[in-house]
Amino acid sequence: MVKRVIALVFTVVMAAVTVLAVTWGFEFDWPDYVHVDYGFPLVWCTHTLNTIHGPVDVWRVDLALLAVDLAFWFCIMTMGLFVILHIKI
């Protein structure tokens, strides 16, 4: 019973970490190129706000990198659950 509770808590925490890792934006405020990158560890989206030519609103989205990023976090969660459920307590 304890393993199931620990596994459930771990799954909820990893789901929250995954959502934060995918949606958290890192803003880069360079003098000629202001942009926000989304995704950790892989940047799957870039929102360009300002360039040397002036303000812009350009989104560059790479769905393949989003899928790889989600698969990365899913693998971490799967390995963690495997370790939790197969440890002798």
C-alpha positions as a Python dict, from the first residue, in 0.01 Angstrom:
ca = {
    (1, 'M'): (0, 0, 0),
    (2, 'V'): (288, 237, 78),
    (3, 'K'): (441, 178, -265),
    (4, 'R'): (116, 275, -435),
    (5, 'V'): (93, 602, -240),
    (6, 'I'): (456, 687, -314),
    (7, 'A'): (404, 599, -681),
    (8, 'L'): (93, 819, -697),
    (9, 'V'): (269, 1113, -534),
    (10, 'F'): (568, 1068, -766),
    (11, 'T'): (341, 1060, -1071),
    (12, 'V'): (159, 1378, -969),
    (13, 'V'): (487, 1559, -898),
    (14, 'M'): (639, 1444, -1229),
    (15, 'A'): (327, 1556, -1417),
    (16, 'A'): (360, 1902, -1263),
    (17, 'V'): (732, 1913, -1342),
    (18, 'T'): (661, 1809, -1701),
    (19, 'V'): (399, 2080, -1749),
    (20, 'L'): (635, 2342, -1604),
    (21, 'A'): (930, 2221, -1812),
    (22, 'V'): (730, 2237, -2134),
    (23, 'T'): (550, 2569, -2076),
    (24, 'W'): (804, 2775, -1880),
    (25, 'G'): (954, 3052, -2089),
    (26, 'F'): (1308, 3184, -2065),
    (27, 'E'): (1331, 3544, -2186),
    (28, 'F'): (1647, 3661, -2358),
    (29, 'D'): (1672, 4039, -2368),
    (30, 'W'): (1951, 4108, -2611),
    (31, 'P'): (1980, 4460, -2755),
    (32, 'D'): (1884, 4360, -3109),
    (33, 'Y'): (1689, 4036, -3052),
    (34, 'V'): (1437, 3995, -2771),
    (35, 'H'): (1278, 3651, -2760),
    (36, 'V'): (1126, 3392, -2527),
    (37, 'D'): (1224, 3025, -2555),
    (38, 'Y'): (983, 2756, -2434),
    (39, 'G'): (1082, 2404, -2336),
    (40, 'F'): (1340, 2234, -2120),
    (41, 'P'): (1577, 2061, -2200),
    (42, 'L'): (1489, 2110, -2567),
    (43, 'V'): (1360, 2444, -2696),
    (44, 'W'): (1052, 2358, -2897),
    (45, 'C'): (911, 2710, -2940),
    (46, 'T'): (1054, 3060, -2980),
    (47, 'H'): (846, 3375, -2956),
    (48, 'T'): (1034, 3667, -3108),
    (49, 'L'): (929, 4002, -2963),
    (50, 'N'): (1178, 4255, -3096),
    (51, 'T'): (1452, 4261, -3358),
    (52, 'I'): (1692, 4520, -3490),
    (53, 'H'): (1419, 4625, -3736),
    (54, 'G'): (1163, 4692, -3462),
    (55, 'P'): (885, 4510, -3277),
    (56, 'V'): (760, 4184, -3424),
    (57, 'D'): (534, 3900, -3315),
    (58, 'V'): (678, 3581, -3465),
    (59, 'W'): (621, 3232, -3325),
    (60, 'R'): (843, 2942, -3437),
    (61, 'V'): (709, 2607, -3322),
    (62, 'D'): (875, 2269, -3380),
    (63, 'L'): (630, 1991, -3294),
    (64, 'A'): (894, 1721, -3337),
    (65, 'L'): (1104, 1876, -3060),
    (66, 'L'): (792, 1905, -2843),
    (67, 'A'): (728, 1534, -2889),
    (68, 'V'): (1090, 1449, -2804),
    (69, 'D'): (1076, 1676, -2499),
    (70, 'L'): (757, 1508, -2375),
    (71, 'A'): (906, 1164, -2443),
    (72, 'F'): (1214, 1261, -2239),
    (73, 'W'): (1002, 1352, -1936),
    (74, 'F'): (783, 1044, -1984),
    (75, 'C'): (1093, 821, -1981),
    (76, 'I'): (1214, 981, -1658),
    (77, 'M'): (873, 921, -1500),
    (78, 'T'): (865, 561, -1623),
    (79, 'M'): (1212, 486, -1487),
    (80, 'G'): (1125, 648, -1155),
    (81, 'L'): (805, 445, -1123),
    (82, 'F'): (994, 128, -1210),
    (83, 'V'): (1245, 197, -933),
    (84, 'I'): (972, 286, -681),
    (85, 'L'): (759, -20, -755),
    (86, 'H'): (1046, -269, -758),
    (87, 'I'): (1228, -164, -439),
    (88, 'K'): (1184, -400, -145),
    (89, 'I'): (1021, -211, 144),
}
